[in-house]
Amino acid sequence: MKKIEFLDSAKAEIARYVGKSGEFALVEDLIEQCKIRLTTDEIVSLYEHIRDESGRLEDEWREEFLEIFSNIEAFLPDVRY
């Protein structure tokens, strides 16, 4: 799978599961692939997609996202309220 296809697929799947559960537990394997394969800009894009498409408030999942992608906080947009 090409990287752009992987990114698009990962963004959709992760946002769907975060939308359902408010957490990342159901997509741990996919998250691990993202940690290996994605650049900082792509991880920010993933964050923005989850924010925009999951239907969940950022406060519900941002902390867990930051635990997973521990060096990304400085690159993320401010929380929307």
C-alpha positions in Angstrom: 0.0 0.0 0.0 1.4 3.4 -1.0 2.0 5.9 1.8 -0.8 8.3 0.8 -3.3 5.4 0.6 -2.1 4.2 4.0 -2.5 7.7 5.5 -6.0 8.2 4.1 -7.1 4.8 5.2 -5.6 5.2 8.7 -7.1 8.7 9.2 -10.6 7.4 8.3 -10.4 4.2 10.4 -8.9 5.9 13.5 -11.4 8.8 13.4 -14.3 6.3 13.1 -13.2 4.3 16.1 -12.4 7.4 18.2 -15.8 8.6 17.2 -17.4 5.4 18.5 -15.4 4.9 21.7 -13.5 8.2 22.5 -10.3 6.2 22.7 -7.6 4.5 20.6 -7.7 1.0 22.1 -9.5 -0.6 19.1 -6.9 0.6 16.7 -3.6 0.0 18.6 -2.0 -2.0 15.7 -2.8 0.8 13.3 -1.5 3.4 15.7 1.8 1.5 16.0 2.1 1.5 12.2 1.4 5.3 12.2 4.2 5.9 14.7 6.6 4.1 12.4 5.5 5.4 9.0 4.2 8.9 9.4 6.1 12.2 9.5 5.4 15.0 12.0 3.3 16.8 9.4 1.3 13.6 8.7 0.7 13.0 12.4 -0.6 16.6 12.7 -2.9 15.9 9.7 -4.1 12.7 11.5 -4.9 14.7 14.6 -6.8 17.4 12.6 -8.8 14.6 10.8 -9.8 13.0 14.1 -10.7 16.4 15.5 -12.8 17.3 12.5 -14.4 13.9 11.7 -14.8 11.9 14.9 -17.7 13.9 16.3 -15.9 13.9 19.7 -14.5 16.9 21.6 -10.8 17.0 21.7 -10.7 16.9 25.5 -12.1 13.4 25.2 -9.1 12.0 23.4 -6.3 14.6 23.1 -4.4 13.4 26.2 -4.3 9.8 25.0 -3.2 11.0 21.5 -0.3 12.9 23.3 0.6 9.8 25.2 0.8 7.8 22.0 2.7 10.5 20.0 4.7 12.0 22.8 6.9 14.4 20.9 4.1 16.1 18.9 2.4 18.5 21.2 4.4 21.6 20.1 3.2 21.0 16.5 -0.5 20.5 17.3 -3.1 23.3 17.0 -4.7 24.7 20.1 -7.8 22.8 21.4 -11.1 24.0 20.0 -13.8 24.5 22.4 
